[in-house]
Amino acid sequence: MTFAFAFALGAAFVAILVLARSRLAGFAAQRPQDYAAGPALDPTRHLAGPLVMEGMLYGPTGRVVSRFVALAQGTWQGDRGTLTEEFTYDSGARQSRAWSLTLGPHGTLTGTAPDILGTATGRVTGSALMLRYRIRLEPQAGGHVLSVTDWMYLLDNGTLMNRSEFRKFGIKVAELVATIRPAADSAAARMAAE
């Protein structure tokens, strides 16, 4: 066996182990059925009315690259809803997004927004909501198209914890962690409105 062949074989083995770990034990290994127990997340209730989101974006090295506060408004008519979001970043930059959401049979969920390519698809099961989609970043953020896996987990007090991974060519380039909760009497909502 030549050195080059042995090296290539070893590199392939390591790549397979890394891929297997990420698919079997990492963020991507989660499935909606993992969260069937616990409080029931109902998008028509937990993503309705005035909401405040507070969170951070992490870059590829795991360091915080941005913080944000967003005010959102969710409205639902039956199984169709809209969620408008107004983000204010620590840099002073602002961003808006308007989701059109549809709940389907067996907990399925679809969504569209102007910066989403195609249709976001996901599922609500028990205390969690998972959504996958492709997003085009704004030109000032490079205009890149990223694949997103978005999870929301309902806590016992009604707050949603949001964790999202952003990937390009299968490589994680960013992560978002945020809370989503009713905006009533929220100091963060008052600050974001200023």
N, C-alpha and C positions, 0 to 999 in steps of 0.2 A: 504494500500500500504506500503510495507516495505521500509526501507531506501535504501537498496541495489538496489531494483527495481527502485525506484525514481531516484537514482544516475545514474544508467545505462540508464534510459530513458532520463534524462537530458544530459548525455554525448553523446548519439546518436543524440539528437536534435542539440547540438552544432556542432557535426561533420558534420551533414547535412547542417547546415548554412554555415560552413566554405567551404565545397565542392561547394555549390551553389554559394557562392560569387566568388570563384576562377573560376568557369565555366561561370558565367554570367557577372562579372565585372572586372576580372583580365586580366593578359597578355593572358591567354588561351582563353579568350572570343573573341579575335579578329578574324575576318573573312576576307578573301581577298576582298570580295565585299565592305567592309568598306572603301576601298581605291580606288574605281573606278574613283573618280575625281582626278584632279591634274595632274602633269606632268606624261607622260607615261614612265614607266621603261621598257627598252628593254635590256635584258641580253646580246644580241649580240653586243650592243653598250656600255652599262654601266659596263659590266664585260669583257671588251676587252682591249687589249694592256697592257702596263705596268701600274700597279696600286700600290698604297701604302695604307696600312691599319694601323691605329693607334688605340689602344684600351686598355681596362682594363678588368680583370676578378675579379668578386666579389665572395666571399665565402658565405657559408650559413648564416652568421650573417650580410651580407650586406656590409662588409668591403672589400676594395681593397686588393686582395691577390697577384696580378701580373699585370704588364704592359707589353705591347708588341708593336713592330713595325713589320710589315710583308711586304715583297715585293711580288707581284703577277704578273702573266702574263696570260692574257686570250686570247685564239684564238678560232675562230669560222669558221666552214665551213657549211653554211646553218643552219640547226637546231641542229647541234652537235658541242659541244665546250669542251675545256679543260681549267681548271683554276689551275695553279700551284701556291702554296703558300709557302713562306720561312719565318717562324716566328723567331724573335729574342726577347727573354723575358728579363726583367730587371735583372734576375738572371744570364744571360749569356747563358742560355740553348737555343738550337735551335731545330726547328721542321719543317718538310716538309710534305706537303700534295698535292696530285694531283687529282683533281676532273675531272670526265668525266660527262658532262652534256648533256641532250637531251631535247629540247623543243618539246612539243607535241601539239595536237589540243586543242583549247579553253584555251590556257594559261597554260596548264599543264607543269610540269618540273620534270624530274627525274635525279638522280645523283648517282654516285658510287665513292668510293675512298678506298684505302687499309685499312684504320682504320674504315670504315663505315660498319656496319653489314647489309647485304641485300642492298636494294635500297632506297635512299632518295626520297621522293615524295613531291610535292608541286604545287604551282600555282603562276602565275604572273597575277595580276589584277591592272590596272591603275598604281598608283605610288608605289605599294608594291609587294614584292616577299616573299612568305612564303615557308619554306622547313622543313619537319620533318624527323628525322632519328635517328638511334641508333649508338653511337660511342664507340669504345673501346679505353680507355686512354692508353698511353704508360706505360710500366712496372714501370718506375721511378715515375709515377703519380698514381700508385696503380693498373693499369690494369682494373679498373672498367668499366662496360658497363653502359652508361648513355643514356637516351632518351632526344633528343634535339628538341626544336622548335626554328627555326631560322627565323627572320624577317629582311628584308631590306626595307628601305623607301627612295625613291628618293626625294632629296631636289631640289628646283628651280635652284640651281647653278650646278647641276649635281653630287654632292656628294651623296653617299649612307650612310645612318645611319643604322648600323647593331645592332640588339638587339637579344640575344639568351638566352634561359633558358635551364639549364641542370638539369634533374631530375633522381633520383634513387628511385625505388619503389613508384613513384608518389610524392616524396618530393623534393622540389627545393634544390639543393646542390651547384649551381653556376649560375652566370649570366655573360654574356659578353656584353659589349657596345663598339662599334668601328665605325670609319669612314672609308670609302673606296672611294678613288678618284684617278684620273690620277696621275701618278708619275712624270710627267714632271715638272722640276724645283722645286721639293719638297725637302726641307731640311731634312725631315724625311727619304726620300729614300736615300739620301746621307749618313746620319748617319747609317742606317741599313746596307748599303753596306760596311761600314768600319769594 
